[in-house]
Structures are given as structure tokens and as C-alpha cells.
């Protein structure tokens, strides 16, 4: 199983996979957010939370994060960096760019499911989202 399949399986196991849109690299993530390319139909609303992998192909997670947090229309979207990196510089750079959470993926599947469950419960249930009608 790849990281995307593992994350989706963990979300489903925790009953937190109501509506999850998946893209496969950073360029697709930006197209999705900006309604470009395959997502140009404009029918996709902004997500309630974005899970990024630090080392995504084509455009890395830090660049996607930088663009999200520098865009006035998107900067309030919570962004979680979900990564296998334990490098302090990745953590610091992510927080400098405005990440809302930095989660290191555990190797063990049971621990991974628990990390995703905790993450999902926080962002879906505990966290009070920014009002969509505020500026």
C-alpha cells in the first residue's frame, strides 16, 4: 500500500472519510485548489483541511504550503504536513510558512491509524473552523 492508500484506509477505519479528494502530486494539489487543468470546472469548494506530504512529486509540500498561506483567499485553510521526515529543518520551515500541524507518520500501521484518528477527530470534530462568511 502506498501512503495515500494507507491514509485513506486509516480514515475509513476511523469513520472519518466522509469526503476526501485525493491528488497525486503538488502540481495537482495546486490545480485542485486554484480550479485549473483537470479541476477547471470550478465545482470544487475549498477544502476544510489540507493534508500535505513534504516530499510530493513535481511540486513539494513546502511549495504548496507556501502558495496556500500566501494567498489571501486560502491562507486560513488548515494545513497539516503529514510526513516521514524527522528533520528539524523541515519542521521549522513548515512552521515558518504557516503550517497548522506537523505530523510524523509512524511506521507501524496501528500507530499510523491512531495518528490519523487523532488528527481526524481534531480537525473534523474538536477544531472550530474559521467562519466561511468572514473576511
C-alpha positions in Angstrom: 0.0 0.0 0.0 1.3 3.5 -0.8 0.9 6.5 1.6 -2.3 7.7 0.0 -3.9 4.3 0.3 -2.7 3.9 3.9 -4.1 7.3 4.8 -7.5 6.6 3.2 -7.6 3.2 4.9 -6.8 4.8 8.2 -9.5 7.5 7.7 -12.1 4.8 6.8 -11.2 2.6 9.7 -11.8 5.6 12.0 -15.0 6.5 10.1 -13.6 9.9 9.2 -13.6 9.6 5.4 -16.9 11.4 4.5 -15.5 13.4 1.7 -11.8 13.1 0.8 -10.4 14.4 -2.5 -7.1 12.9 -3.5 -4.4 14.4 -5.7 -1.2 12.6 -6.5 1.4 15.4 -6.5 1.9 19.0 -5.6 1.1 20.3 -9.1 -2.2 18.6 -9.0 -2.8 19.9 -5.5 -2.3 23.5 -6.7 -4.5 22.8 -9.8 -7.2 21.5 -7.5 -7.1 24.5 -5.1 -7.0 27.0 -8.0 -9.5 25.2 -10.2 -7.1 24.7 -13.1 -6.4 21.9 -15.5 -8.5 18.8 -14.8 -10.2 20.8 -12.0 -11.1 23.8 -14.1 -14.9 23.1 -13.9 -14.9 25.2 -10.7 -17.2 22.8 -8.9 -14.7 22.0 -6.1 -15.1 24.0 -2.9 -12.1 24.9 -0.9 -11.3 22.0 1.5 -11.9 22.1 5.2 -8.3 20.9 5.8 -5.4 20.0 3.6 -3.1 17.1 4.3 0.3 17.5 2.5 3.2 15.2 2.2 6.5 17.1 2.5 8.1 15.1 -0.4 5.4 15.2 -3.0 6.5 14.8 -6.7 6.7 17.7 -9.1 5.9 20.4 -6.5 6.9 19.6 -3.0 4.7 20.1 0.1 6.6 23.1 1.3 6.0 25.0 -2.0 2.3 24.0 -2.0 2.1 25.2 1.7 3.9 28.5 0.7 1.4 29.2 -2.0 -1.7 28.3 0.1 -0.5 30.5 3.0 0.5 33.4 0.8 -2.9 33.5 -0.9 -5.4 35.7 0.9 -8.4 33.5 -0.2 -6.7 30.3 1.1 -4.4 31.2 3.9 -7.0 30.3 6.6 -7.4 26.7 5.3 -5.8 24.5 8.0 -2.8 22.7 6.5 -1.3 19.5 8.1 2.1 18.3 7.0 1.9 14.5 7.2 5.4 13.2 6.5 8.0 10.6 7.4 10.7 13.3 7.8 12.1 13.8 11.2 14.5 16.6 10.0 14.3 19.6 12.3 14.8 22.0 9.3 11.6 20.5 7.7 9.7 21.1 10.8 11.0 24.7 11.3 10.5 25.6 7.6 6.9 24.2 7.7 6.0 26.3 10.7 7.8 29.4 9.2 5.5 29.0 6.2 2.4 28.8 8.4 1.6 25.0 8.7 -1.0 24.4 11.3 0.3 20.9 12.3 3.3 18.8 11.5 2.7 15.0 12.0 5.5 12.5 11.5 4.0 9.3 10.1 4.6 6.3 12.4 6.0 3.2 10.6 3.6 0.7 12.4 0.1 0.6 10.7 -1.8 0.5 14.1 0.1 3.6 15.3 -0.5 5.3 11.9 -4.2 4.6 12.2 -4.2 6.1 15.7 -2.3 9.2 14.5 -4.8 9.7 11.6 -7.8 9.1 14.0 -6.5 11.7 16.4 -5.8 14.1 13.6 -9.2 13.5 12.0 -11.1 13.9 15.3 -9.3 17.2 16.0 -9.9 18.7 12.6 -13.4 17.3 12.0 -14.8 17.5 15.5 -12.8 19.4 18.0 -11.4 22.3 16.0 -13.7 25.3 15.4 -13.2 26.2 11.7 -12.9 29.8 10.6 -16.4 31.1 9.5 -16.7 30.9 5.7 -18.6 34.2 5.6 -15.9 36.2 7.4 -13.1 38.1 5.6 
